[in-house]
Amino acid sequence: MDWKKCKTVNGTRVCIGVEIQVSGRDVYRDILHLKNRIVSGEIDVGVIVVSSNRLQQFLTDRTPNASYTKTVIQEQDANRLPILLIEMEHDGPGPPLEKKITNRGRRR
């Protein structure tokens, strides 16, 4: 699990587990981790963060996208559990970043 946080309010404790997908990670394994931790009672809600279908076009071909992740959630019968899918999206093109000057690239 990438991250787990618990909070108690008015005597009620809620725990959230988060898995963040990056290039080359196995989305099947991460969803299985969330499922197992929900069923065991370690967490109450699972969150999985993946790139949107649009953003995935600009990433490596092994990066899972939202559509693929939804399919995996259904295949693992995890859609009956409290698992939230969050899609990362790029905020659009903007001005290019200035070149960072490093020791090797220092201008004289």
N, C-alpha and C positions, 0 to 999 in steps of 0.2 A: 504494500500500500504506500502510495506516495505521501499521503498526509491524512491524519485523523485528528479530529477536534471534538471535545465534549463540552457541553455547557449545561449548567443546572439553573433553572429559573422556577421560583415558587415550588421547589421540591421535585420538579420534573426534569430528568436528565435526558438530553438528546445528544447522540453522537453521529457525526458525519464523517464518512470516509471518501477520499478523493483520489482518483487515478487520472493522471495526465498522460495522454498519448504523445509520444515523440517518434521520430523516424526509427523504423525497425523494431518497435515494440510489438508484442503479441497482444492484440485486443482480446482474444479469447481468454487468455490467462488473467488479464486484468478484470474482466467481467466475472470470471469464476472466483477471483479473490473477493470481489464485492459481494457476490452471492453468498459465499461461504461465511463471510463476516456478518452479513445481515441475518442469515439463518441461525448462526450461533449466538446472536444477540450482542456481538461486540460493537456493531454500529447499527443505527436505526435507518439511515439514509445513505445511499451510495451515489456518488457523482463521478461521471466519466467525462473528461474534456478532450475533444478531438477537433481537428480542423474541419471547416465546412467543406462542402463539395467544391465550391468555387476556389477556396484557398488551396485545397489539395493539388490543384492543377499546377501550382507554382512550387510544390515541394517534391521531395524524392518519391519515386513510385511505390515505395514500401510504407509510406505514411498512411495510416487508416483515415478515412473520411467519415462524415456523419452517416451517409447511406449504408456503407459497409458495417459500421458499428451498430446501426439499428437492426440490420439483418442478423448479426451475431447475437444481439440481445434476444431476439425472437428465437433463434436456433437453440439458445441455451435456456429457454423458458424463463428468462430473467425479466421479461416484460410484466410479469405479475408481481414483481417486487418493487419497492420504492427506490428505483434507480433513475437518476436525472441525467440526461445527456445534454451537455453544453457544447455548442459549436463555436470554435474560434474563427474569427473573420478578420481579414485585413481591412484597415480603415481607408484604403484607397491610395492612389499615387499622390505623392507630394513632392516638394522640392528635394533635390538630392542632398544627402548629408555631406558636410565638409570633410575633406580628406583629413584623417587623423595623422598628426605628425608624430612619428616615433623616433627613437634614437637612430635607427638606420635611415629613416627618411627625413631627417632634420635638414632643413634648408639653411644654407650659409650665405 
